[in-house]
């Protein structure tokens, strides 16, 4: 088993239950840890035999652009799309973090983690 990790995809999006969040938006960080077997890709130097991380980045970017009230909803959409579109994906752990969430206190971020 091998892992491919996209570390801290930085995006701006408009998720949240508050009306202001839909208008103002917020910064997000998305981490994607994928498990696969890329032995054949490594031996043959063949991108088609592994997971193309540019494709993963585009899926995350597209799904994050679709507004939702809950990060849970966004995370499930991303995971489902990754599982559907990436034939070599065996397992994924996705973390979506809203940076500086609108709370009455100093919080660096709130994260949702989905393993599938």
Order of alpha helices (4+ residues) and beta strands (2+ residues): beta-alpha-beta-alpha-alpha-alpha-beta-beta
